[in-house]
Amino acid sequence: MASLLLLTLFLCFTFTAIPFFSPVSAEPEAKTYIFRVDSFSKPAVFPTHYHWYSSEFTEPVNILHVYDNVFHGFSASLSPSQAASVLQHPSILATFEDRRRQLHTTRSPQFLGLRNQKGLWSESDYGSDVIVGVLDTGIWPERRSFSDLNLGPVPTRWKGVCETGAKFTSRNCNRKIIGARFFSKGHEAAPGFGPIGGGINDTVEFRSPRDADGHGTHTASTAAGRHAFRASMSGYASGIAKGVAPKARLAVYKVCWKNSGCFDSDILAAFDAAVSDGVDVISISIGGGDGISSPYYLDPIAIGAYGAVARGVFVSSSAGNDGPNGMSVTNLAPWLTTVGAGTIDRNFPAEVILGDGRKLSGVSLYAGKPLNGKMYSIVYPGKSGVLSASLCMENSLDPHLVRGKIVICDRGSNPRVAKGLVVSKAGGVGMILTNGVSNGEGLVGDAHMIPTCAVGANEGDAIKAYISKNPTAAATINFHGTIIGVKPAPVVASFSGRGPNGLNPEILKPDIIAPGVNILAAWTDAVGPTGLDLDHRKAEFNILSGTSMACPHVSGAAALLKSAHPDWSPAAIRSAMMTTANLVDNRLLPMTDEATGKPATPYDYGAGHLNLDLALDPGLVYDLANQDYVSFLCAIEYGPKTIQVITKSPVNCPMRKPLPENLNYPSIAALFSTATKGVSSKTFFRTVTNVGDANAVYRVKIEAPKGVTVSVKPAKLGFSEKIRKLSYYVTITVDSKNLVLNDSGAVFGSLSWVDGKHVVRSPIVVTQMSPL
């Protein structure tokens, strides 16, 4: 199996076996490779793994990172033939090329059910002893959100450091930011980014944990920012800014670099350091960004997260922004908590007023000089059929056509805010940003530099139709600031990554959704709120949208739950969030999908929307240990050597292959073959742990998917002081003649355990798949 795996990993290359490190002429450009090593093979003569690797594997090439905690191995910059040569060594289990990842960006604590005087905030002392590690673009430490005022001493278990560098000294760490590191070796060694590509651009970036991008500052303050009074973004969303766990400590791991993304080798090194340093929670709003997920043994985020979870660290990850397309969710490993994005009950309305008097609603965070109701001619460059002009790409607009006018630009390709600069450069006075069919009616606010209103696909079509029929078409844009109490909310954001799980549909992903649209949080001083080079505005806070913003809400929530329940495992914390999640909006109606306006499904929101008012006391949890994940990997037919790539330690799979759907997950996904006709059944096994009142009795409540029969045995669970864990079976039966799947190819229901106080709910997904 091992040899087959290694052959598969290198199918894209043609290697020639050569003696270690012999001279090679006309070698292709070096690349960074990550090598997984069987650590048990280290000869005793070497005091450390580094000494072993550097003397035996890669001399004279410099090692970039050595991994000791979540992963055993190293990364190095090698030519393909050198990499192939190293691969011949019997201690090498696997190798994969370094890959570039992307950040997942495109009033929330109260919206999650957090209250000052009681509940999870008071029960956890706002997360004061919990350490949240944030893998992102660094931090701007001077922000009020990172004050250590009235915080106690740094937890004694902390083993991390405060690395210094450009514009970052040891004084930038405090009792709030207790550690900071940066990882750039993989980035600098990458072709096009390394020495040939110029490395780190010191004119726009800091060789230190200081944040030149803003994303890391925003996510860190969302998870654990202190209370900051009189906060706003140019007057928008004014009020008190605060993170979900305001007293939690922050450990910063800068792995992403301005304009060039994040490299796997650096991400894995950060996971390794974070676990060694002693973090309790890891927040990582990073993913592939292409809607394609690698197998777990080729995914350093999955590998690093496994090593962290195996040591009791909760890992929260973003679901990606490739929605509303199906199977677009990323970060799929079952030990990760994968977070999609929803809206909150706050919005920033703007409207387009047409010359015929019609008013079309949209959103905007424009804070400059308004148009004051003045009507301007309106033009759509895309009418010519030139795609670049319809998208308002750089140098695509004819100044003679747009000068002095409001310009319609279609969303896509280049950044939304960059389109406005293209319009301005060509002489336009304003912009209407229109969604296409793929974005539907989903809108996010942007801090535009010219008067701009973003509108949905329907409004955009109406405006274009108006122009086509009126040669003298005119419009103006009005801005209405901030409104709260918006209904409906939450709504599943149109961009949020959707299920089903593209690797293992037996595991429902995303797990949950959290606020991820128009989120106010701290910002860097290095760039303006749009992040564009030409935006020289300064902002203490910024408003961003993306699953990047949803992920740290769950990271902060995990910090609170960890503080309130120190003995809970990462799986128990996730279970508490999932089984208590909301399924209704603030109208008490089923949550809807922003892209379609129709009711959302578990493929959109997983178990539902995070509700921390209930997660503190979930009643029952679905717990998981390391061996459960190993059994799952055996069930999906990974061999022992492949599994060791993920787990570090050798494993043995049982003679009788487990079923992947029997992983003790808080959701149930039943897959039936389209080739099976008539009646067929599947039985699932689950175990619940009582974390509530000792003497509790739960009865099952079933909402069966349409056309499906669901039975549970036993139908009653009785717990006592001595009996804390009980198991049950779920049998799902379908008749192919009666099963009618919805537009997403599935039907949905739920199973709940109810004791009069708690409702412990698990979503049920039933679908059919073609046999391989």
Backbone hydrogen bonds, N-H to C=O, Kabsch-Sander energy under -0.5 kcal/mol:
donor,donor_aa,acceptor,acceptor_aa,energy
5,L,1,M,-2.6
6,L,2,A,-2.5
7,L,3,S,-2.1
8,T,4,L,-2.3
9,L,5,L,-2.5
10,F,6,L,-0.9
10,F,7,L,-0.6
11,L,8,T,-1.5
13,F,10,F,-1.7
15,F,13,F,-0.6
22,S,19,P,-1.6
27,E,24,V,-0.6
31,K,78,L,-3.3
33,Y,31,K,-0.5
33,Y,76,A,-2.6
34,I,96,F,-2.8
35,F,33,Y,-0.5
35,F,74,F,-3.3
36,R,94,A,-2.8
37,V,35,F,-0.6
37,V,72,H,-2.6
38,D,91,S,-2.9
39,S,37,V,-1.1
41,S,38,D,-2.0
42,K,39,S,-1.4
46,F,43,P,-1.6
52,W,48,T,-1.6
53,Y,49,H,-3.2
54,S,50,Y,-2.9
55,S,51,H,-1.5
56,E,52,W,-2.3
57,F,53,Y,-2.4
58,T,53,Y,-1.4
61,V,58,T,-2.5
64,L,75,S,-2.7
65,H,75,S,-1.0
67,Y,73,G,-2.8
73,G,67,Y,-1.7
73,G,71,F,-0.6
74,F,35,F,-1.5
75,S,65,H,-2.3
76,A,33,Y,-2.0
77,S,62,N,-0.7
78,L,31,K,-3.2
78,L,76,A,-0.7
83,A,79,S,-2.6
84,A,80,P,-2.3
85,S,81,S,-2.0
86,V,82,Q,-2.5
87,L,83,A,-2.1
88,Q,84,A,-0.6
88,Q,85,S,-1.1
89,H,86,V,-1.9
92,I,89,H,-1.7
93,L,36,R,-2.8
93,L,91,S,-0.5
94,A,36,R,-1.2
96,F,34,I,-1.8
98,D,32,T,-2.9
101,R,262,C,-3.9
102,Q,287,G,-2.7
104,H,285,S,-2.1
105,T,103,L,-1.0
106,T,545,S,-2.8
110,Q,107,R,-0.5
111,F,107,R,-1.0
112,L,108,S,-1.3
112,L,109,P,-0.7
113,G,110,Q,-1.6
114,L,109,P,-1.9
115,R,118,K,-0.6
123,E,119,G,-2.7
124,S,120,L,-1.8
125,D,122,S,-0.9
126,Y,121,W,-2.6
127,G,124,S,-1.4
128,S,124,S,-0.7
128,S,125,D,-1.1
130,V,127,G,-1.5
132,V,130,V,-0.6
132,V,249,R,-3.1
133,G,131,I,-0.6
133,G,281,V,-3.8
134,V,132,V,-0.5
134,V,251,A,-2.6
135,L,133,G,-0.6
135,L,283,S,-2.3
136,D,134,V,-0.8
136,D,253,Y,-1.9
139,I,209,P,-2.2
143,R,140,W,-1.5
146,F,143,R,-2.1
147,S,144,R,-1.8
151,L,148,D,-2.1
158,W,155,P,-1.9
159,K,277,D,-2.9
160,G,277,D,-0.5
163,E,161,V,-0.6
163,E,180,A,-3.2
165,G,168,F,-2.5
166,A,207,R,-1.3
168,F,165,G,-2.1
172,N,169,T,-1.9
173,C,170,S,-1.3
174,N,177,I,-2.0
178,I,176,K,-1.3
178,I,250,L,-1.5
179,G,250,L,-1.1
180,A,161,V,-2.1
181,R,252,V,-2.5
183,F,254,K,-2.8
188,E,184,S,-2.9
189,A,185,K,-1.5
190,A,186,G,-0.8
190,A,187,H,-0.7
193,F,190,A,-2.2
194,G,190,A,-3.4
198,G,194,G,-1.0
199,G,194,G,-2.7
202,D,200,I,-1.1
204,V,201,N,-1.6
205,E,201,N,-1.4
208,S,206,F,-2.2
211,D,139,I,-1.3
212,A,210,R,-0.6
218,H,214,G,-2.2
219,T,215,H,-2.5
220,A,216,G,-2.5
221,S,217,T,-2.0
222,T,218,H,-1.7
223,A,219,T,-2.1
224,A,220,A,-2.5
225,G,221,S,-2.2
226,R,145,S,-2.9
228,A,241,A,-2.7
231,A,239,G,-3.2
233,M,236,Y,-2.4
234,S,232,S,-0.6
236,Y,233,M,-2.1
238,S,235,G,-0.6
239,G,231,A,-1.9
241,A,228,A,-2.5
241,A,239,G,-0.6
243,G,225,G,-2.7
244,V,222,T,-2.0
245,A,223,A,-2.3
247,K,126,Y,-2.0
248,A,126,Y,-0.7
248,A,245,A,-1.5
249,R,130,V,-2.8
250,L,176,K,-3.3
251,A,132,V,-2.6
252,V,179,G,-2.5
253,Y,134,V,-2.5
254,K,181,R,-2.8
255,V,136,D,-2.7
255,V,253,Y,-0.8
256,C,136,D,-2.1
257,W,261,G,-2.5
260,S,257,W,-2.1
261,G,257,W,-1.1
262,C,101,R,-1.8
263,F,255,V,-0.7
264,D,99,R,-2.2
266,D,263,F,-0.7
267,I,263,F,-2.4
268,L,264,D,-2.9
269,A,265,S,-1.5
270,A,266,D,-2.1
271,F,267,I,-2.4
272,D,268,L,-2.3
273,A,269,A,-2.3
274,A,270,A,-3.0
275,V,271,F,-2.2
276,S,272,D,-1.7
277,D,273,A,-2.7
278,G,274,A,-1.5
279,V,274,A,-1.9
280,D,131,I,-2.7
281,V,131,I,-1.9
282,I,314,F,-3.0
283,S,133,G,-3.0
284,I,282,I,-0.5
284,I,316,S,-2.5
285,S,135,L,-0.6
286,I,284,I,-0.9
287,G,102,Q,-2.2
298,L,295,P,-2.1
299,D,296,Y,-1.3
303,I,299,D,-2.6
304,G,300,P,-3.0
305,A,301,I,-2.4
306,Y,302,A,-2.2
307,G,303,I,-2.1
308,A,304,G,-1.7
309,V,305,A,-3.2
310,A,306,Y,-2.8
311,R,308,A,-1.3
312,G,309,V,-2.3
313,V,308,A,-2.3
314,F,280,D,-2.1
316,S,282,I,-2.8
317,S,337,T,-2.9
318,S,284,I,-1.2
319,A,339,V,-2.4
323,G,495,F,-2.7
325,N,322,D,-0.9
327,M,499,G,-1.4
328,S,325,N,-0.7
328,S,498,R,-1.1
329,V,498,R,-2.5
330,T,319,A,-1.8
336,L,333,A,-1.7
337,T,315,V,-2.1
338,T,336,L,-0.7
339,V,317,S,-2.6
340,G,338,T,-0.5
340,G,512,I,-2.7
342,G,514,A,-2.1
343,T,491,V,-2.0
347,N,483,I,-2.5
350,A,362,G,-2.1
351,E,478,N,-2.2
352,V,360,L,-2.8
353,I,351,E,-0.5
353,I,476,T,-2.6
354,L,352,V,-0.6
354,L,358,R,-2.7
355,G,474,A,-2.1
357,G,354,L,-2.2
360,L,352,V,-2.8
362,G,350,A,-2.9
363,V,454,A,-1.8
364,S,348,F,-2.2
365,L,446,D,-1.9
367,A,448,H,-0.6
371,L,477,I,-0.6
374,K,371,L,-2.0
376,Y,475,A,-2.9
378,I,473,A,-1.8
379,V,406,I,-2.3
383,K,380,Y,-1.9
384,S,381,P,-1.5
385,G,382,G,-1.9
387,L,385,G,-0.7
390,S,386,V,-2.0
391,L,387,L,-1.9
392,C,389,A,-0.9
393,M,388,S,-2.7
396,S,393,M,-1.9
401,L,398,D,-1.6
402,V,398,D,-1.7
403,R,399,P,-2.2
404,G,427,G,-3.0
405,K,402,V,-2.1
406,I,377,S,-2.8
407,V,405,K,-0.5
407,V,430,G,-2.4
408,I,379,V,-2.6
409,C,407,V,-0.5
409,C,432,I,-2.5
410,D,390,S,-3.5
411,R,434,T,-2.6
414,N,412,G,-1.8
419,K,415,P,-1.3
420,G,416,R,-0.8
421,L,417,V,-1.0
422,V,418,A,-1.8
423,V,419,K,-2.3
424,S,420,G,-2.7
425,K,421,L,-2.6
426,A,422,V,-1.6
427,G,424,S,-1.5
428,G,423,V,-2.8
429,V,405,K,-2.5
430,G,405,K,-1.1
431,M,451,P,-2.5
432,I,407,V,-2.5
433,L,431,M,-0.5
433,L,453,C,-2.1
434,T,409,C,-2.5
434,T,432,I,-0.6
435,N,455,V,-1.6
439,N,436,G,-0.6
440,G,436,G,-1.4
441,E,594,E,-0.7
442,G,439,N,-2.1
448,H,446,D,-2.0
453,C,431,M,-1.8
454,A,363,V,-2.6
455,V,433,L,-2.9
457,A,440,G,-2.0
460,G,456,G,-2.6
461,D,457,A,-2.4
462,A,458,N,-2.0
463,I,459,E,-2.3
464,K,460,G,-2.2
465,A,461,D,-2.4
466,Y,462,A,-2.0
467,I,463,I,-2.1
468,S,464,K,-2.2
469,K,465,A,-1.1
470,N,466,Y,-0.8
470,N,467,I,-0.9
473,A,470,N,-1.9
475,A,376,Y,-2.5
476,T,353,I,-1.7
478,N,351,E,-2.4
480,H,349,P,-2.4
483,I,347,N,-2.5
485,G,345,D,-1.6
486,V,345,D,-1.9
492,V,592,T,-2.4
493,A,341,A,-2.1
496,S,493,A,-1.1
497,G,320,G,-2.3
498,R,325,N,-0.7
499,G,603,Y,-3.2
507,I,504,N,-2.5
508,L,506,E,-0.6
511,D,338,T,-2.0
512,I,338,T,-1.4
513,I,608,G,-2.3
514,A,340,G,-1.8
516,G,342,G,-2.9
517,V,342,G,-0.8
519,I,544,L,-3.1
520,L,518,N,-0.5
521,A,542,N,-2.2
523,W,540,E,-2.1
528,G,532,L,-0.5
528,G,535,D,-1.1
531,G,528,G,-1.3
535,D,532,L,-1.6
536,H,534,L,-0.9
542,N,521,A,-2.9
544,L,519,I,-2.0
544,L,542,N,-0.5
546,G,516,G,-3.1
548,S,104,H,-2.9
549,M,546,G,-1.3
550,A,546,G,-1.0
551,C,547,T,-2.4
553,H,549,M,-0.6
553,H,550,A,-0.7
554,V,550,A,-1.3
554,V,551,C,-0.6
555,S,551,C,-2.0
556,G,552,P,-2.7
557,A,553,H,-2.0
558,A,554,V,-2.6
559,A,555,S,-1.8
560,L,556,G,-2.0
561,L,557,A,-2.5
562,K,558,A,-2.7
563,S,559,A,-2.1
564,A,560,L,-2.4
565,H,561,L,-2.5
568,W,565,H,-2.1
573,I,569,S,-2.3
574,R,570,P,-2.3
575,S,571,A,-2.6
576,A,572,A,-2.4
577,M,573,I,-1.7
578,M,574,R,-2.6
579,T,575,S,-2.9
580,T,576,A,-0.6
581,A,578,M,-1.2
582,N,609,H,-3.1
585,D,589,L,-2.8
586,N,489,A,-2.3
588,L,585,D,-2.1
591,M,583,L,-2.4
593,D,598,K,-2.9
594,E,492,V,-2.5
594,E,592,T,-0.6
596,T,593,D,-0.7
597,G,593,D,-3.6
600,A,591,M,-2.7
604,D,601,T,-2.1
605,Y,601,T,-2.1
606,G,602,P,-2.0
607,A,511,D,-2.6
608,G,605,Y,-2.1
609,H,582,N,-2.6
610,L,513,I,-2.5
612,L,112,L,-2.0
613,D,112,L,-0.8
614,L,611,N,-1.1
615,A,611,N,-1.4
616,L,612,L,-0.9
617,D,614,L,-1.2
620,L,618,P,-1.7
621,V,689,T,-2.1
623,D,621,V,-0.8
628,D,625,A,-0.9
629,Y,625,A,-1.3
630,V,626,N,-2.0
631,S,627,Q,-2.5
632,F,628,D,-1.9
633,L,629,Y,-2.3
634,C,630,V,-2.3
635,A,631,S,-2.3
636,I,632,F,-1.6
637,E,634,C,-1.7
638,Y,633,L,-2.2
643,I,639,G,-2.7
644,Q,640,P,-2.0
645,V,641,K,-1.0
645,V,642,T,-0.6
646,I,642,T,-0.7
646,I,643,I,-1.2
647,T,643,I,-2.7
648,K,644,Q,-2.0
649,S,647,T,-1.5
657,K,655,M,-0.8
662,N,659,L,-1.8
663,L,660,P,-1.6
665,Y,663,L,-3.2
668,I,763,P,-2.5
669,A,506,E,-0.6
670,A,668,I,-0.5
670,A,765,V,-3.6
671,L,669,A,-0.6
672,F,767,T,-2.5
674,T,769,M,-1.9
676,T,673,S,-1.2
677,K,675,A,-0.6
680,S,734,V,-2.4
682,K,732,I,-2.1
684,F,730,V,-3.2
686,R,728,Y,-2.3
688,V,726,L,-2.9
689,T,621,V,-2.7
690,N,724,R,-3.2
691,V,619,G,-2.5
691,V,689,T,-0.6
692,G,619,G,-0.9
696,A,694,A,-1.3
698,Y,717,L,-2.9
699,R,754,V,-2.6
700,V,715,A,-2.2
701,K,752,S,-2.9
703,E,750,S,-2.7
704,A,702,I,-0.6
708,V,705,P,-2.1
709,T,733,T,-2.6
711,S,731,T,-2.3
713,K,729,Y,-2.3
717,L,698,Y,-2.9
719,F,696,A,-3.3
719,F,717,L,-0.5
720,S,723,I,-1.8
724,R,722,K,-0.8
726,L,688,V,-2.1
728,Y,686,R,-2.5
729,Y,713,K,-3.2
730,V,684,F,-2.6
731,T,711,S,-2.9
732,I,682,K,-3.1
732,I,730,V,-0.5
733,T,709,T,-2.9
733,T,731,T,-0.5
734,V,680,S,-2.7
735,D,707,G,-0.7
736,S,678,G,-2.4
736,S,734,V,-0.5
738,N,735,D,-2.0
739,L,735,D,-1.4
740,V,738,N,-0.6
741,L,739,L,-0.6
742,N,746,A,-2.3
745,G,742,N,-2.3
747,V,766,V,-2.2
749,G,764,I,-2.4
750,S,703,E,-2.4
751,L,762,S,-2.4
752,S,701,K,-2.8
753,W,760,V,-1.7
754,V,699,R,-2.6
754,V,752,S,-0.5
755,D,758,H,-1.4
756,G,758,H,-0.5
760,V,753,W,-2.7
761,R,579,T,-1.9
761,R,759,V,-1.0
762,S,751,L,-2.8
764,I,749,G,-2.5
765,V,668,I,-2.6
766,V,747,V,-2.6
767,T,670,A,-2.4
768,Q,745,G,-0.7
769,M,672,F,-2.6
